[in-house]
Each structure stands twice: as C-alpha cells, then as structure tokens.
Amino acid sequence: MAYLWIPPTGQVDVWCLSLDDPAVDVNILAGLLSTDEHRRASAFACGHHQRRFVVARAGLRWLLGAYLGRRPSALRFRYGPHGKPELDEVSAPPFSFNLAHAEGLAVYAVFGGREVGVDIERIRPELADAAIATRFFSPLEQRQLAKVDSIHWTEAFFACWTRKEAYLKARGDGLSRPLDSFDVVVDPARPPALLATRPDHWEAARWRLSSFIPAPGFIGTLAVAGVIRNVSCSPLRVTHWSPTDQAPGRLKTPKTTETLCHSLAAFRCEKSPMFSLRPPAYPPARAIFF
Ligand SMILES: CC(C)(COP(=O)(O)OP(=O)(O)OC[C@H]1O[C@@H](n2cnc3c(N)ncnc32)[C@H](O)[C@@H]1OP(=O)(O)O)[C@@H](O)C(=O)NCCC(=O)NCCS
C-alpha cells in the first residue's frame, strides 16, 4: 500500500490540537466519526466533554487519514485488551500512534516504529501531594521525589506521572500493570528514562522516553520501543473552509467536505476544510523537548 507520509524510523511527530475553539463547527466534525464513536460521544453526560471527545476523535481521524492518504471517515480502529486503539488495516501501517487529552488540549504522537505511548497532564499544584505520590509511584520514585527542591516539586510530580503513564500506554497495559513494577527518572532536570522493570528486568532497556511541554502549564511524555532519533511538535488547527481557501488552480471544487479532505491529503495537507497542518520539519526544532 502507498502511504502519503511516513515518518522516518525513530521519528516521532507530535501534534497538538485545542479542543475548545468556540468557532469550531462540531457537527461537521461529527460527520467523520463512526457509529461506535457516536455512541461513546453520547455517553458523556456533559455537552462540553462530548464536544471535546468529538473534536479529538475527528482530529485523530483527519491526521491519520493525512498520513495514509485515506478519507478520515473510512478509517477503522480496533482496540487492544485494555483499550489501546490501533488502525484496523489489512497490512500494518509503517508507523504507530497514540493520543492523550487533558482538559482542552489533545496531543497525538505518530512514531516511525512499532510502539508509542503519549501522556499529557496540566500541571495542577492542588493535585500533587505526597499522599498521591505514595499511592501511585514506586518506592524508588518516591525517594527521588523527596530529594527534589520545593520549587520544582510539582513539576517533578507531573513529570513522573506522565512518564509512567506514557510507558503504560505504549505497552497498551493501562492499569493492568502494577504502578510499582517499574521506575522512571523523576527529576525533570534529568533526561527522562525508564530505570527498571520488574520482574522482567531486560524490558527497561527496550524503551526510550522524551518529555515535552505541549502548551504553557502542561507537561507531556512520549515512550517508544526503540530509539528516538528526532521529535517534531506542530500545531494541528481546526480551520473553516470556504471556497476561497482552495489553492488556486490546484484543486477541483469538491463535492463534499470529505472529498476535499481527501484531495487535500493528496496535496500533503497544505490546506483542509477542517484541519490544517504543515508537514513536520525533519530535522525538527527540539527546543521544547527534554
Ligand atoms: C486509559 C488510560 C490508558 C489513560 O487514561 P487517561 O489518562 O484518562 O487518558 P489519556 O488522555 O492519557 O488517554 C486517553 C486515550 O488513550 C487511548 N487509550 C485508551 N486505552 C489505552 C491503552 N490501554 N493504552 C494506550 N492508549 C490507550 C485512547 O485513544 C484514549 O482516547 P479516546 O478514548 O478519547 O480515544 C489508562 O492508563 C488509565 O486509566 N490511567 C489512569 C490514570 C492513572 O491512574 N495513572 C496513574 C499515575 S501514573
């Protein structure tokens, strides 16, 4: 199968999407979702959360459609035993993906490799306390946290949280894997890493972590099986298509927003009715990754 856009081996493309843009027409985006996604959306009691779910899933579909050169609504997902989504394709695409959302922000990671997990959190001082650390972090992580100075303590708490969660998400384990069965580097000033795994000690060497700041006040971590050679971080924007948005002379008038979306994917996503992105730069700006 021909793909439009394949991240090189070891490349992680990170895309950030705001879920709370009031100008977004959520009804148009909902048209990209499958029946089961509509069912999940309608299970949210609060309209605000429902809307965020629709925007996040539409963003996921649109983004993967752009990589694959496929209509977003034609994509099918299957789910691992603990809920990790994968593309349900005849032959596995040459990349993996994962997503996370926190409040009004969604982050998507597309990795030129087999397994990727991403987690983001808003840094909330009111949530970070020693009792929660004792409950969720391993003894070694708690000892590391105890050595962090008070100014950096909350940041270290969320660095640890996202590093643990990203690893669990890369494996697809969710909370079926005990949180004290592995240790991560806690101090945000030190390079993130998976330090140890139990009982399978060799497992730790298989993984690389990279933490990043997806937006002010948030922290995120990527976990991949293999080597991270480069990471790019780019915004994904919901835009408002009108006929004047077409690149002159390059596109025929589309019959539906979806055919336009498809044509635009073929034009390497220069413009789109609902989302816009620029192809990630290789090599990328690395400034916000640590
Ligand atoms: C479901 C879980 C994977 C993440 O939950 P979360 O932090 O609430 O949500 P996130 O925003 O990080 O990720 C949600 C997305 O991950 C994906 N996902 C779901 N299950 C997944 C799994 N087992 N593995 C990887 N990705 C998964 C889905 O795409 C989901 O988004 P969608 O349902 O809207 O499509 C799971 O790890 C969990 O319940 N964690 C609880 C958090 C916790 O207690 N952490 C302890 C501190 S380290």
Ligand as a Chemical Component Dictionary entry (heavy atoms), coordinates in Angstrom:
data_LIG
# 
_chem_comp.id                   LIG 
_chem_comp.type                 NON-POLYMER 
_chem_comp.pdbx_formal_charge   0 
_chem_comp.three_letter_code    LIG 
# 
loop_
_chem_comp_atom.comp_id 
_chem_comp_atom.atom_id 
_chem_comp_atom.alt_atom_id 
_chem_comp_atom.type_symbol 
_chem_comp_atom.charge 
_chem_comp_atom.model_Cartn_x 
_chem_comp_atom.model_Cartn_y 
_chem_comp_atom.model_Cartn_z 
_chem_comp_atom.pdbx_ordinal 
LIG C1  C1  C 0 -6.943  4.688  29.779 1  
LIG C2  C2  C 0 -5.539  5.019  30.170 2  
LIG C3  C3  C 0 -4.686  4.398  29.132 3  
LIG C4  C4  C 0 -5.252  6.526  30.140 4  
LIG O1  O1  O 0 -6.273  7.250  30.650 5  
LIG P1  P1  P 0 -6.285  8.810  30.814 6  
LIG O2  O2  O 0 -5.026  9.316  31.438 7  
LIG O3  O3  O 0 -7.539  9.099  31.481 8  
LIG O4  O4  O 0 -6.412  9.387  29.329 9  
LIG P2  P2  P 0 -5.375  9.923  28.249 10 
LIG O5  O5  O 0 -5.847  11.246 27.843 11 
LIG O6  O6  O 0 -3.957  9.806  28.679 12 
LIG O7  O7  O 0 -5.546  8.902  27.040 13 
LIG C5  C5  C 0 -6.767  8.606  26.505 14 
LIG C6  C6  C 0 -6.570  7.982  25.144 15 
LIG O8  O8  O 0 -5.649  6.920  25.215 16 
LIG C7  C7  C 0 -6.056  5.886  24.328 17 
LIG N1  N1  N 0 -6.092  4.658  25.107 18 
LIG C8  C8  C 0 -7.132  4.063  25.760 19 
LIG N2  N2  N 0 -6.718  2.942  26.376 20 
LIG C9  C9  C 0 -5.396  2.837  26.110 21 
LIG C10 C10 C 0 -4.407  1.868  26.466 22 
LIG N3  N3  N 0 -4.677  0.794  27.200 23 
LIG N4  N4  N 0 -3.145  2.065  26.029 24 
LIG C11 C11 C 0 -2.832  3.131  25.289 25 
LIG N5  N5  N 0 -3.729  4.068  24.907 26 
LIG C12 C12 C 0 -4.995  3.919  25.319 27 
LIG C13 C13 C 0 -7.397  6.274  23.759 28 
LIG O9  O9  O 0 -7.194  6.740  22.461 29 
LIG C14 C14 C 0 -7.848  7.396  24.652 30 
LIG O10 O10 O 0 -8.523  8.438  23.985 31 
LIG P3  P3  P 0 -10.009 8.281  23.401 32 
LIG O11 O11 O 0 -10.660 7.203  24.169 33 
LIG O12 O12 O 0 -10.621 9.613  23.567 34 
LIG O13 O13 O 0 -9.782  7.931  22.004 35 
LIG C15 C15 C 0 -5.167  4.317  31.489 36 
LIG O14 O14 O 0 -3.776  4.267  31.589 37 
LIG C16 C16 C 0 -5.741  4.863  32.753 38 
LIG O15 O15 O 0 -6.873  4.679  33.099 39 
LIG N6  N6  N 0 -4.978  5.574  33.505 40 
LIG C17 C17 C 0 -5.462  6.163  34.770 41 
LIG C18 C18 C 0 -4.548  7.237  35.232 42 
LIG C19 C19 C 0 -3.768  6.816  36.480 43 
LIG O16 O16 O 0 -4.304  6.436  37.474 44 
LIG N7  N7  N 0 -2.417  6.943  36.392 45 
LIG C20 C20 C 0 -1.584  6.616  37.497 46 
LIG C21 C21 C 0 -0.454  7.579  37.652 47 
LIG S1  S1  S 0 0.997   7.073  36.876 48 
# 
loop_
_chem_comp_bond.comp_id 
_chem_comp_bond.atom_id_1 
_chem_comp_bond.atom_id_2 
_chem_comp_bond.value_order 
_chem_comp_bond.pdbx_ordinal 
LIG C1  C2  SING 1  
LIG C2  C3  SING 2  
LIG C2  C4  SING 3  
LIG C2  C15 SING 4  
LIG C4  O1  SING 5  
LIG O1  P1  SING 6  
LIG P1  O2  DOUB 7  
LIG P1  O3  SING 8  
LIG P1  O4  SING 9  
LIG O4  P2  SING 10 
LIG P2  O5  DOUB 11 
LIG P2  O6  SING 12 
LIG P2  O7  SING 13 
LIG O7  C5  SING 14 
LIG C5  C6  SING 15 
LIG C6  O8  SING 16 
LIG C6  C14 SING 17 
LIG O8  C7  SING 18 
LIG C7  N1  SING 19 
LIG C7  C13 SING 20 
LIG N1  C8  SING 21 
LIG N1  C12 SING 22 
LIG C8  N2  DOUB 23 
LIG N2  C9  SING 24 
LIG C9  C10 SING 25 
LIG C9  C12 DOUB 26 
LIG C10 N3  SING 27 
LIG C10 N4  DOUB 28 
LIG N4  C11 SING 29 
LIG C11 N5  DOUB 30 
LIG N5  C12 SING 31 
LIG C13 O9  SING 32 
LIG C13 C14 SING 33 
LIG C14 O10 SING 34 
LIG O10 P3  SING 35 
LIG P3  O11 DOUB 36 
LIG P3  O12 SING 37 
LIG P3  O13 SING 38 
LIG C15 O14 SING 39 
LIG C15 C16 SING 40 
LIG C16 O15 DOUB 41 
LIG C16 N6  SING 42 
LIG N6  C17 SING 43 
LIG C17 C18 SING 44 
LIG C18 C19 SING 45 
LIG C19 O16 DOUB 46 
LIG C19 N7  SING 47 
LIG N7  C20 SING 48 
LIG C20 C21 SING 49 
LIG C21 S1  SING 50 
# 
